[in-house]
Every structure is written in structure tokens, then in C-alpha cells.
Amino acid sequence: MNERDERAARRGRRRPGSGEPAPAAVDRSLTYRHLENPFEPLRVFSDDQVAAIHQGALGLLENHGMKVLADDARRRYAEGGAQVDEATLMVRLDRGLVAQSLASAPRTLTLHAVDPARDVPVSGRAVAFAPTSGPPNIMDIERGRRAGTFEDFCNLMKLCQSFEAIHVLGSGVEPQDIPVHIRHLEVMRSQLLLTDKVPFIFSRGHQQIADNFALLRIAHGLSEEEFAQRPCTYTVINTNSPLQLDIPMSEGIIDFAAAGQPTIITPFTLAGAMAPVTIAGALTLAHAEALAGITLAQITRAGAPVVYGSFTSNVDMKSGSPAFGTPEYVKASFGAGQLARYLGLPWRSSNATASNVPDAQAAYEAQMSLWGALLGGCNFILHAAGWMESGLSTSYEKFILDVEMLQMFAEVFQPVGATAADLGLEAVAEVGPGGHFFGCAHTMERYRTAFYAPLVSDWRNYGAWNDDGAKTATQRANTIWHSTLDNFAAPARDPAIVEALDAHVERRKLAGGAPPVT
């Protein structure tokens, strides 16, 4: 037998079905529960430019200040040392007060779930994904765009629970069929019963926040004192750019800080509309507004957990419509990440698109958004799955398409081995010139887990794909979300806790619930 025949015989003996036992598979972790980004963040500014933006933001707060609509917030600012003009509602913050507040803000944060295995770190190199929050509308390719319902909200919570790449919950869609004064009760109960992941709370007034905190304490079995030491939910605080903080957002900062729960303080600045037309100018304004919110949190309770939020993009200067996933959005993300690291705080960014349907535009704008956030070193991505129509709609199909992208990024984060076995020198020697590696020992030991297995992508050739219905990625995503819901099983919960949650919700509904503060 010549050398080539001998190599072929060796390959044949190792092929599946040869009768010989298959070699043991080489393990590779496929969990996406706890992610770390191994790459150095990209930069768009020099260190001197970052410092100049920070100093410019401090100048805005000192010389112009923020208009703060809530009486309690202005009082707290004044007690903390800020200059408050009650006639104009303007609050001016000196650099020393801001610096003192930044010094007390914690640099690390872990969100605690009912199941400790679901705890989510949000600092350092950790990366957490949360779904879309806030849209009033829902869409799918069967029923089109329509007002979101409680059933839709619950469906989205089930989808969040079903995919490991979603680490933290968001509001998914606003259930328009539940009155606003009791909506928060039903939404929180569903988050706690359909999932075991960290829930989200809207800041819509003291009483709504208090109701949600009470439900969380029941679910976790915590006293108020224990709750204040255990971050187990979060809220997003949006300023009214330029330079205004409204009543519900002020109350949200105060209530969450007092309870030791984290606020993600996120100015929403669109360059050319609510912010200067330049990226540096828009980021300077956003930075000033974030510093004002962080300062209020620390005045309320020194050491309150905060996350530096960014959501800076540009507008279409022809129509005034917001644009997302643009080159400017990506560069603004890189810059915001630099500013967050300059402060030493965890950083939140977003996955966004202006597309009205889950099409190619939605995919490439979302991909650009994710590259900006993740290559910029983001710790927390809100709207990571489902966002459509500049945030006015959530799409079932887009949720699944986004999960595919999130899982692919999670795979990109996995380490690449370079041991002697990884180099595959024995496999090259075994196969030799002109051969193939399908059946060699090195491949057989690894093929089951060697590569990412897609959720949506179809890698078959045209003939096989065409014969199977020629479905687009969006159509395949439709099938996946339906099948996921069909097979959903909620995590087991202590019946006593379920009973206590139900009782609290019914008691608060009988008491009239809590209308949102405007």
C-alpha cells in the first residue's frame, strides 16, 4: 500500500458509520448567559479631546444650568450646594459638586435576579443585552402594525426568557389594552412570573415606582433594608434635551437612588435637532445632562448605583426624521464610550434602526448600531432585540433576527484557542496534499461544536432552499418566534410567592392603582 492509500484508509476508518467508536467531542461553551468583551474599545477622540468635552459640559452646567421642573429635585439640588433660581427653575452646578458626586458613584454594578445564576454584571468588560423598551406598537408579517396588547407584552417576555442572549428584561411593548393606572402592576407581575431575569421599571411617578418595588421585594423575599443593598431592577432616565429634566424623570432618579436601585441616565440627543449639529457638540450637551442626573442621584444617596447612558444620533436634514445606525451614530457611540470610561462608570448604548419593516435596511442599521456599541466597549445594550420604526414599534421577526446577531457577537467574544492541538499539525500530516479534512480525527473530535450553529440563517444551496419553500430570513424568523412561544414553559415559582404577588396586585387595583405623573 502506498502512502496516499494508507492515508485514505486511515481517514476511512474514522468516518461516521465505520463501526469504530467516535472520538470524544472537544467541549466548547455555548452559553451566552455571562458575556465579556475581550477587545479593546475603539476611540474616536484623543485623550485631550475627551477632557475638553468634559470641561465644556461642566461649563454648561456652571454657566447655563439645567431647567428642573420638579420642586423636590430643585430642593435637593439646593441642599447639595447647587445654585437654584426658583423664578426660572434653573439649577446651576459648580464643578466641585459634580466632582464630589462622581467620586461617590460606584464603579461596579451587578443586577441580582431571583435566581442567582441569572445575576448580571454591568461593568468592566461585562456585556448585557436587554430587549426593546417603550414602543406603543407591535408588528409581525402576518398581522402588520397595530397597537400593542398585554398578550403581546407577555409573548415578548416569553421570548426574552427563551434566549440566553437576552440577559435583562425591558418593557417590550406598551400594552395599550390595560389602563395606565394599573398597567405597571400587570406588567411587573408578568415579568416576575414568566421569567427569572432582572425586570425593568418605568419611572412614572412615586406611587407606580413604590408599587413595583413592593412586588420585587415580595418576589425576592427582601425587607426594605435588604432591598436597598441589592440592585435587582433598573430604570432609564431620559432628559428632555436640551438642558431640561422633567418631573417623572426627576422622581425616578430620587426614588431609585433612595432605594439603592440603579438608574441608567440617558440623554436622547439628535444632532441637528435637540443638540448641536456636530458629533462633539451633541456629545458635550449629552454629557452635561448625564452629569446633572448623576449628581441628583448622588445628592439623594451617596453611592447610589448609576449607569452612564448614551443615545446620540443625527437627523435626516431633509425631513427632520431621526436616523439610526448611521456612521454618525457609530462615531457618537465610540465617543460616548470614551466619556463613560473617563468618568469610570458603566456605559449603556443601544441597537436602533429607522426602518419601518424588518428588511435589509433594518438589518444593516442594527448591525452598525451594534458594532458602534460593542466595539466602543458598551456594558449594557438596551433595545438589543425587536426595535423598529425609530422606536415606535416592536417587531416579532426583528426580535428573532436581532437575537441571531446577538448570538453571533457572543460567539465573536469567545476565546480563540491556539494550543498545539488547536494548530492541527497532526491533522495536516494525516490528510496530506490534495486530501480533505471532513473525516480526519481532528475534525471528528470537534465537528459537533466547532462552529456557531445559526438560529435563522439558511446555509443550504439554492436548490435545497428553493425546494423547501424559498423562505426569506424574515419568514424563517416568523416561524421561529411562533414555535418558541408554542414550546414555552415558565420557570417554576414558589406558590406562596405567586399568591402574595397576586394579592398585592389585586389590593392595589382595588385601591385605584396609580396614575402616571406627567
N, C-alpha and C positions, 0 to 999 in steps of 0.2 A: 504494500500500500504506500503510495507516495504521500508527501507532506500535505498537499491540498486535500486528498481524500481523507487523510487522518483527521484534519481539522473539521471537515464536513461531518465525519462520523461523530466527533465529539459534540458538535452543535446539534446533531440529530438526537443524540442521547439525552439532551437537556430540553428538548422541545416538549410542550404540553402534550399529554396523551402518549408519551413514550413508555409509560409503565413505571418509570422511576419516580420516587418521591420528589416533589418540587422543593427547591431550596427555601429556607426560611426567608420571609419577607423582611426587608430592611424598614424599620419603623420611621415614619415621618409624621410630625404633629400636624393634624388637620384642624385643630381647634382655633377659632378666631375670637375666643372669649376675652383674652387679655392680650392686647397688641402693644408692641413697642416699635417705634420708627427708628431703624438703625442708621439713617442717613443724616448727614449734617445739613441743617436748613440752608436754603438759598437766600441770598441777600440782594436787595435792590438799592440800598443806601450804604454809604460809608458810615463808620462809627461817628465821625464828626457830624454827618448829616442827621443821623438819628438823634444825637444830642441836641442839634439845632431845632429839630421838630419838637422835642420835649420842652425845650426852653420857650419856643414860640407858643406852645399850648399853655404853659404856665403864665406867660404874658397875657394871653387871652383871659384867663381866669382872674388874674390880678386887676387888669385894666378895664375889662368889659364885664366879666362875670357871667353867671347863668341866671336866667329867669326861672324861679322856682315857685310853682303855683300852690303847693301845699303849705298851709300855715305851720304844721308840726315840723316839717322838714326845715323851713326857714328858721324856726326857733332853735332846732338842734344845731344848725349851721352857726347861728349866732352864739350859742353856748360853747361851741367848739372853737370860737375865735374868728369866724368869718365876719366880713362887713355886710350887713343886711340893710337894704333900703326898702322899707315896707311900702312906700308910695309906688315904687316901680316894680316891686317883687324881685329885684335883682340881688344876687348874692355874689360877692367878690371874695375869692380865696387867695390868701397870700401863699408864697412858695413854702414857707415854713410849715404851715398847716398841712399842705399837700404832702410834703416830705415826711412829716410825722405820721400821716395816715398810711402812706406807702410802707413805712417801716414796720407798722403793726400788722399789715396784711400777710396772711400765711402764704408761704411759697409752695406748699404741697397740699394736695386735696385728694381724699378718697371718698367716693359716694358709696354708701352702705345699702345693700339690698336686704330684704328679709332673709334670703338665702345667702350666707356669707360667700359662697362660691361665685355669686353674681356681683360682688363688690367691684367697683370700677375706679381705678386710679386715674386722676386727671391732672397730671403734672409731669415734669421731667420729659422723658421720651414716650410716655404713655399716649395712646390714641384711643378715643372713644367715639363711636358713631351713634347718633340719635336721629330718629326719623323726622319728617316734615312736621312742623307745628303751625297751627293757626289758620290754614285755608278754610273758607266757608263752603267751598265747593269740592265735589268729588267727581271723578270721571273714570270710565272704562270704555273699551272699544265696542261693547255691546249696547250699553245704555246711554253713552255720551256724557256730557257735562250736566250736572244737576246739583241742587243743594245737598250738602252732607247731612246724613241722618245718624242717629245713635247706632243703628245696625252697622253703618259704615265705620263709625269710630271703633266699635268692638271688633269688626273684621280687621282693621289695621292693627289693633293691639294684638290680635291673634297672629298676624303676620310678623309683628315685631318679636313675639315670643318664639316664633318658629325658626328664626335665623340667628345663628350665633354672631354674625357680623353686626347685628344691631345690639348695642350694649345697654343703652339707656332709652327710656320712653320719651315721646313727645305727644303733643295733642292730636297728631294725625290729621284730623279734620274736625271742624266745629259742628257738632250735632244740632242742626237748625230746628229739629222737631222736639227739642227739650227746652222749656222756658229758661231764660238766662239766670233766674234767681235760684234755680235748683240744679242747673246743668253741672256745676262744679262738683256737686255731691255724687251724681250718677257717673260722671267721668272718672273721678278718683276711685270710687268703689270698683269700677270695671278694670282700671289699671291694676288694682291690688288683687283682684280675683282671677283675671285672665292671664296674668303674667307674674313672674317673680323677679322682674327687673326694676330698676330705680325709676320711679314715676316723676312726672312733670306737673308743675302747678303754674297757672296763670296768676299774675298779680292784678287782681281786680277788686281791691278793697280789703280792709282789715277783716271783715267777717268771713268773706269767702276764704281768705288765707287761713283764718283760725279754724274753720270747718275742716279744711284739708289737712291741717296739721293734726287735728284731733283724730282723724281717720288713720293717719300714718302712725300715730302713737299706739292706736289700737292694734294695727297690723304688726308692728314691731314689738309690742309689749313693753313700751317705754314710758317712764314718767316724764314730766315736762323737763326736769333737770337732766335726765339721761338723754332725752331728745336733743337738748341744746348742745350736747357734746358729741352728737353722732349725725353728721350730714347724711341725709337719706332721701333728699329730693333736691330740686333746683327750680329756679325761675329765671326768666330772661327779662331784663330791664332795657327798654328802648327809650333813648332820649328823643325829644322832638326837635330834630336838627332844623335850624341852627340854634344852639345855646338855650334850650328850654327843657325843663324837667316837669312833667305834669303830675297831677295828684295821685292816680293809681300807681304810677311808677315810683314816686317818692315813698308811698306807703309800702310798696313791695320791698324796697331796699330796707326800710326801717324794720318791718316785721320779720323779714328773713334774717337780717343781721342780728336782731334781738334774740331770735330762736336758734342762732348758730347754724343756719342753713344757707347754702351758697347762692349768691346772685351772679348771673352772667351779665355784666353791664355792657350793653352793645349799642352804641350809636349807629343809626342807619343813615349813612351819608351817601348821597348820589352826587358825584362830581358834576358841576354844571347846573344843578337844581337846588338841593339843600346844602351844598358845600361848594367851595371854590372849584373851578374847572380843572385845576391841576391835581395830580395824584398827591403830591406833597402837601398842597393846601387842604385837600379833603381829609387827609390823614391827620394833619395838625388839628383841625377842628374836631374830628372824632376823638382824638387823643385827649383834648381838653375836656370834652363831655364825659369821657370814661373816667378821667381823674376826678371830676366833680362827683360822679356817682360812687366811686370807690371811697372818696373822702367821707361822704354821708354814711356809708356803711361802717367805716371805722370810728366815726364820731359816735354812732349809735352803740357800737360794741367793738372795742379794740380786739383785733384778732378774728373778726368775722370772716368766713371764707368768701373770697371773691374770685371771679374769672374775668380776665380782660377780653372783652368781646369786640369783634370787628365785623362790619358788614358794609364795606365801601366798594361802590362800583360807579359806573357812569350812566348817563342817559343817552338816548338817541337824540342828537341835537336837531333832527328834522321834525320829530314828533313830540319830544319830551318824555317818551316812554322809557322806563328803566331797562337797562341792558345788563345781562349777567353772563358769566363765562367768557368775558371779553379779555383781550390782552391787558387792558387796564385793570380789570378785576384781579387778574393773576398777579400783576405787579403790586397792586394795593395789598393783596394778601401777603406777599413776601414782606412788604414794608410794615404791615401791622404785626407780623410775627416778630420782626426785629424790635418793634416798640414794646411788645409784651415781654420779650426777653430782657430788654433794657430795664424794665421795672421788676423783673424776676417773678412775674405772675404767670399762671396757666393761661393759655390762649384758646379762644373759640373762633372758628370760622364756619363757612357754610358751603353746601353744594347747591348751586342755583342755576336756573335756566329761564329765559324769557319765552321759550317755545310754548305754543298753545296746545300741542298734542305730543305724545311720546314718539317723536320721529327722529331723523338723523340730527336735526338741529338740537333737540333736547339732549341727545347722547353726547355730541361733541362739546356743547356748552357745559354740561355736567362734568365731563371728563376734564375740561380745562379748569373748572372750579376746584375739582378735587386735586388736580396737580398743584394749583396755587396754594391750597390749604396744606396738603401733606408734604410737598417739597419745601413749604415755608415753615414746617415744624409744628403744625397745629396739634393741640391736645384733645380738642373736643369739636366735632363737626355736627352742627345742627342742620336739619333739612337734608340729612345724608341720603334719605330714600323717600321718593314719592313726589318731590316738589315739581310743580308745573305752573305755567302761566304767571311767572313773576311772583309766585306765592299765593295766587288767588285760588288755586285748585291743587288737589292731591290726586294722583293717578295710580290706580292699582297696578297697571302694567309698568309704569315708570318705577314704582316701588321695587318690583322684581328686577328690572333692568339695572337699577342702582345697586341692589344687593349683589348682583353679578360683579359690578365694578368694585364694590367694597371688598368682596372676597378676593378679587384679583389683586387689589392693593395689599390686602392682608398677606397674600402669598408673596408679593414683592418684598414684604418686610421679613419673610422667613430667611434665616441664615443660609448661605451657600457653603456647603462642605468642600473642603479641599484636602482631605486626608489622602493617604496613599490609596485606600480603597476607592475614594471618590475619583481619583485620577484615571482609573480604569486601564492601567497599563497591561494588566493580565488579560483583560478583555480584548485589547488591541492585538496582543500576541496570539490569543486564541483564534480570533477571526481571520487575521492576516489580510493581505492585499485582495481586493475585489470581493470580499465577503460582505455579510451584513450582521447586525448585532441583535436581531429580533430574538434569537433563541439562545444566545450565549449566557453563561452562568451569571455574569454581572447584571445583565438585563433581567433575567428571570428572578433574581433576588430582590429586584427593586421596582419592577414594572407596575405593580399594583398601586404604589403611592409615589411614583417618580414625578408625575406631573399633576398640575392643577386639573381637576375634573370640572368642567363648566356647568353652571346652573341653566343657562339659557342658550349659549352658543351651540350651533349645529355644525360639526366639522365633517359631515359626510360629503361625498362628491355630489355633483349636480344631479345625476341620475337618481341616486338613492333619496336625496332630499326632495326632488320633484315627485317621485313615486309616492312619497309619504305625505303629500298634500301641499308641498312648496310653501310652507308657513314661514312668515317673516319672524324676526326676533320678537316683535311686539305681540304677534299672535301666539308665539310659544310662551311668552310671559303671561298672557291671559290664561292659558291652560295651567300654568304653574301656580298662579295665585288661587285659582279655583280648587285645584287638587290639594293645595296646602290647607285651605280652610276646611275642605271635606274631611281631612285626616287630623284636624286639630284636637288636642286634648289639653285642657287647662292643668296647670300644676296643682298638686294636692294641697289643700289648706285645712288647717285645724277648724272643725265645725264650730267650735266655740268662738273663734275669731270671726268667722263668717257671720255668725249670729250677731255678734257685737257690732260689726260693720253695718249690717242691715238695720239694726236697731237705731244706731246713731243717724244713719241717713234718713230713716222714716221720721225720727223725732225732729230733726232739723227741717224736713219738708213740712211737717205739720205746724212748725213754728213760723213758717213763711219763707224759709230759705234765707238768701242774702242777695239783694240786687247788686249788680256790679257798680263800682264807683267810677264816675267819668270826670 
